[in-house]
Every structure is written in structure tokens, then in C-alpha cells.
Amino acid sequence: MKKVAILALHLGSGGIERITTMLANNLCNDYKVEIVSTYKIFNKPFFNLDSRVSVKYLIPDMVPNEKEFKAALSDFRFIKAYKEGKKALKILKLKKQTMINYIKNSDADVIISTRDTFNTLLGKYGSKYTIKIGWEHNHHNNNKKYIRNIISSVSRLDYFVLVSKELTEFYQDIVEPKCVYIPNCLDFYPENLSSQTDKRIIFVGRLSPEKDPIETVEVFNLVHKKFPEYHLDIVGDGVLHDKLEDKIEELNLGAAVTLHGNRNRDYINELLSKTQVAISTSKTESFGIVVLEAFAYGVPVVAYTRAQGIKEIVTDSYDGFLVENANREIMAKKIMELITDKNLCEEMGRNASKTALKYKAENITNMWIDLIEKKKN
């Protein structure tokens, strides 16, 4: 049985970590799968991992200390800052050296890298007999420096996997390895669609600038003014948590918005099983797995077109609405159109569930198996 190794930074609660876990779970029926994680930030992986998947932590007793270093600087505790800075340099050195050591000594037939820094190390130190795959999760957003970095990082790899057709077309003529389009997948498909019985709207995602959850609250505020009985559920956590709380208080929405924090799949599924509409106000998305999860439950999604990857999933006026130019008023109008027209919401929900079927795990896993079974270029 072939061995597949997946190089990860950590196994926390982020989107990359979730997709990494899903891929490992999907491949372990056909391969021996190992996740190689630089850091161990939780006692166990945040997302459920199949018991057949092994996890190897390279630095199990240390985690990045960026927050501690910045806090010491901002408080003018310079001795503390010096110590934290020294520790940070040690961690960075270990991060690089432990990954190099793993790659040099790996017995994996296939190694999949989930980060650009790992791409570079894999290309430089990976065995000539190992199939080396880069797996890109982020959109370049026309950032020339980022694009140059990606091109350089994958130059010695065999294949470069992109999660959207748009990214595949963008990179295929400017990188050395063969570009392969493999979208992300659903790791579940519910038996029943959302009942749409609760007057609830949902946002699921990291509370960070690129997801723009504050914009979600601003949009919901416009809806709430006309439909005060509606409630917004926000699932996720991140650096904007405090600012989000302040915005909710500023708009006097405390009773109409619930911040759930990071939650497991079962908890989110329970919310989706009753939700009417899902919102995405992301500034950028390479794919948009949360859109598929809403679709699986027959929940239409209203999103801004600025999130590139979402445009490949949502078909405007079929399974959701796409709003141009990040127009807050139009987004609110589209949400209100769905919550006032029950037949339209249910029809779009049924269409959404059909869209989600295209991304079921077995379909996407077969695409990965086809790639893994290819010969080296």
C-alpha cells in the first residue's frame, strides 16, 4: 500500500486544517496516510480524524509566540520582548530544520504540501522517487509579490493542485509543474434539507479581515430594521472578535445576534438544519467550503462577487444570489427577497442541494487518487 504524507503547519480550527483533515480521512481507505504537523497547538486535532491516519508532530512542545512578543513590545517590557524574540527565532529555526529532516528521511511515496514554505523545502530536499505535490488554498488577489513567491516555491515540484478553475487557468502557464484542478469537497451530506422554520440567518467563518464579519453585521442591521424578528448566528472566532462585539453593541443588536465561537461540525449542522439564508461577505476566497455546507442543507447563499472562488460555486438566481461591487443595500435586499418569498427560498434551497452533490467526497477523492497514481513527470 502506498504511503501519502501531508505537510501541515498545525491541526487547529482553520480552513486549511479542516480541508487537510478531510483529505486525510478520504484517502485512508486506499493509502497509508500520515499528517506531518509542525506544531501541536491542541491536545488532539480540532477536526475529527480517522483513527487510521497517523499524526507526526515535529515540534510538539513549542508553539509560535508572536502574540507574546508583540504584547511585550506594546507594553514597553523590553526584557520580556527580548526573551520572546529570542524564543521566536529558535522556533523559526526548528520549524525549518525539523521539516527538512522529515522530508529528507521520509519513506512516503507521495508528499503533499499545504504551505508555500513547505513547497520550497519539499522541492529542494524531497527524494527524486517521491511524487511531490503543492496544494494551494489561497487566492493571489493580484499581489505580485505573493504570485512570484508561489511560482518560485513550486518550481521543483511534480504537480500543483488548485482548488478553483480560475486559479488553475491563472497559474498553468507561469509555473513549472503541471497544474491540476481539484476542488474541495463535502465530508458529509445530510439526509434532510433545512426545514427553514426558524427565522435565522447564518455566517460561518473566521473572524478576520478577509472574511469581513463586520460587514455581515452591517448588512444584517439593514435587514433587522425591517424584519426585527430575524436572528443572525455567527459561528467562528478570530482577531476581529472584540471589534465585532463593539459593532453589535453600537448597532444595538445584542439580542438579535449570537456569537457562537468555534464550534464542531454537529453544532453547525444543527444550526443549518433550521436556517433560511446564509451570508458570505468575504473579500477573498479561493474556494468557499462553508458555501457548500450551507448548500448541502438546502440553504441559499447570498455572497459578494469579490470572493473569487465563491463565484464558481454559486449560480446567481439559481441556488443563491451574487452581489456586485460589495453593495450592502443590494445584499440586504436579496436576503429580504428570500425571507419574504417562501417558495423562492425553498426552490433555491433545492437547487443548492443539487449543486452540493457535485462536490461529494467520493467524487473529489477519485480526482486525488487519479493524481496520486500518476507517474512522475
ChimeraX attribute file (.defattr): number of C-alpha atoms within 10 A of each C-alpha:
attribute: neighborCount
match mode: 1-to-1
recipient: residues
	/A:1	7
	/A:2	13
	/A:3	16
	/A:4	23
	/A:5	26
	/A:6	23
	/A:7	24
	/A:8	22
	/A:9	22
	/A:10	22
	/A:11	26
	/A:12	17
	/A:13	18
	/A:14	18
	/A:15	15
	/A:16	19
	/A:17	19
	/A:18	18
	/A:19	19
	/A:20	24
	/A:21	23
	/A:22	21
	/A:23	20
	/A:24	23
	/A:25	20
	/A:26	22
	/A:27	18
	/A:28	18
	/A:29	12
	/A:30	12
	/A:31	18
	/A:32	18
	/A:33	25
	/A:34	20
	/A:35	23
	/A:36	23
	/A:37	20
	/A:38	23
	/A:39	22
	/A:40	20
	/A:41	19
	/A:42	12
	/A:43	8
	/A:44	12
	/A:45	17
	/A:46	19
	/A:47	18
	/A:48	13
	/A:49	17
	/A:50	14
	/A:51	9
	/A:52	14
	/A:53	18
	/A:54	15
	/A:55	18
	/A:56	16
	/A:57	17
	/A:58	21
	/A:59	17
	/A:60	14
	/A:61	9
	/A:62	17
	/A:63	16
	/A:64	15
	/A:65	14
	/A:66	12
	/A:67	10
	/A:68	15
	/A:69	21
	/A:70	14
	/A:71	14
	/A:72	18
	/A:73	17
	/A:74	11
	/A:75	10
	/A:76	11
	/A:77	12
	/A:78	13
	/A:79	11
	/A:80	16
	/A:81	19
	/A:82	14
	/A:83	12
	/A:84	21
	/A:85	19
	/A:86	12
	/A:87	17
	/A:88	19
	/A:89	13
	/A:90	12
	/A:91	18
	/A:92	12
	/A:93	11
	/A:94	16
	/A:95	19
	/A:96	14
	/A:97	14
	/A:98	15
	/A:99	22
	/A:100	18
	/A:101	12
	/A:102	17
	/A:103	23
	/A:104	15
	/A:105	12
	/A:106	16
	/A:107	16
	/A:108	22
	/A:109	17
	/A:110	20
	/A:111	28
	/A:112	26
	/A:113	28
	/A:114	22
	/A:115	19
	/A:116	20
	/A:117	15
	/A:118	22
	/A:119	28
	/A:120	21
	/A:121	20
	/A:122	28
	/A:123	21
	/A:124	18
	/A:125	16
	/A:126	24
	/A:127	18
	/A:128	10
	/A:129	11
	/A:130	19
	/A:131	23
	/A:132	27
	/A:133	28
	/A:134	31
	/A:135	22
	/A:136	23
	/A:137	21
	/A:138	16
	/A:139	21
	/A:140	18
	/A:141	15
	/A:142	8
	/A:143	9
	/A:144	10
	/A:145	9
	/A:146	14
	/A:147	16
	/A:148	13
	/A:149	13
	/A:150	21
	/A:151	16
	/A:152	15
	/A:153	22
	/A:154	29
	/A:155	18
	/A:156	22
	/A:157	26
	/A:158	19
	/A:159	24
	/A:160	26
	/A:161	24
	/A:162	27
	/A:163	22
	/A:164	27
	/A:165	16
	/A:166	16
	/A:167	23
	/A:168	19
	/A:169	14
	/A:170	14
	/A:171	19
	/A:172	15
	/A:173	11
	/A:174	12
	/A:175	20
	/A:176	17
	/A:177	22
	/A:178	16
	/A:179	23
	/A:180	23
	/A:181	17
	/A:182	20
	/A:183	20
	/A:184	23
	/A:185	24
	/A:186	21
	/A:187	16
	/A:188	12
	/A:189	17
	/A:190	13
	/A:191	8
	/A:192	11
	/A:193	21
	/A:194	25
	/A:195	15
	/A:196	22
	/A:197	10
	/A:198	14
	/A:199	16
	/A:200	21
	/A:201	25
	/A:202	24
	/A:203	24
	/A:204	25
	/A:205	24
	/A:206	24
	/A:207	23
	/A:208	17
	/A:209	15
	/A:210	14
	/A:211	21
	/A:212	19
	/A:213	26
	/A:214	21
	/A:215	18
	/A:216	22
	/A:217	22
	/A:218	17
	/A:219	21
	/A:220	25
	/A:221	21
	/A:222	17
	/A:223	22
	/A:224	19
	/A:225	10
	/A:226	10
	/A:227	15
	/A:228	13
	/A:229	11
	/A:230	17
	/A:231	21
	/A:232	25
	/A:233	20
	/A:234	23
	/A:235	21
	/A:236	20
	/A:237	20
	/A:238	14
	/A:239	11
	/A:240	17
	/A:241	18
	/A:242	12
	/A:243	13
	/A:244	20
	/A:245	16
	/A:246	14
	/A:247	17
	/A:248	21
	/A:249	13
	/A:250	10
	/A:251	11
	/A:252	12
	/A:253	19
	/A:254	14
	/A:255	10
	/A:256	17
	/A:257	22
	/A:258	16
	/A:259	17
	/A:260	14
	/A:261	16
	/A:262	20
	/A:263	14
	/A:264	13
	/A:265	12
	/A:266	9
	/A:267	12
	/A:268	18
	/A:269	18
	/A:270	11
	/A:271	17
	/A:272	27
	/A:273	21
	/A:274	20
	/A:275	26
	/A:276	29
	/A:277	27
	/A:278	25
	/A:279	28
	/A:280	27
	/A:281	26
	/A:282	25
	/A:283	16
	/A:284	22
	/A:285	23
	/A:286	24
	/A:287	25
	/A:288	25
	/A:289	23
	/A:290	19
	/A:291	25
	/A:292	28
	/A:293	26
	/A:294	30
	/A:295	32
	/A:296	32
	/A:297	27
	/A:298	34
	/A:299	35
	/A:300	34
	/A:301	33
	/A:302	25
	/A:303	26
	/A:304	24
	/A:305	25
	/A:306	19
	/A:307	24
	/A:308	21
	/A:309	23
	/A:310	26
	/A:311	21
	/A:312	15
	/A:313	21
	/A:314	24
	/A:315	16
	/A:316	15
	/A:317	13
	/A:318	16
	/A:319	27
	/A:320	28
	/A:321	23
	/A:322	24
	/A:323	20
	/A:324	13
	/A:325	10
	/A:326	18
	/A:327	12
	/A:328	18
	/A:329	14
	/A:330	15
	/A:331	26
	/A:332	21
	/A:333	13
	/A:334	19
	/A:335	26
	/A:336	18
	/A:337	13
	/A:338	21
	/A:339	21
	/A:340	11
	/A:341	10
	/A:342	13
	/A:343	11
	/A:344	17
	/A:345	23
	/A:346	22
	/A:347	15
	/A:348	23
	/A:349	28
	/A:350	21
	/A:351	20
	/A:352	29
	/A:353	24
	/A:354	15
	/A:355	20
	/A:356	21
	/A:357	16
	/A:358	14
	/A:359	21
	/A:360	18
	/A:361	19
	/A:362	15
	/A:363	13
	/A:364	18
	/A:365	21
	/A:366	14
	/A:367	14
	/A:368	19
	/A:369	14
	/A:370	9
	/A:371	16
	/A:372	21
	/A:373	11
	/A:374	9
	/A:375	9
	/A:376	13
	/A:377	9
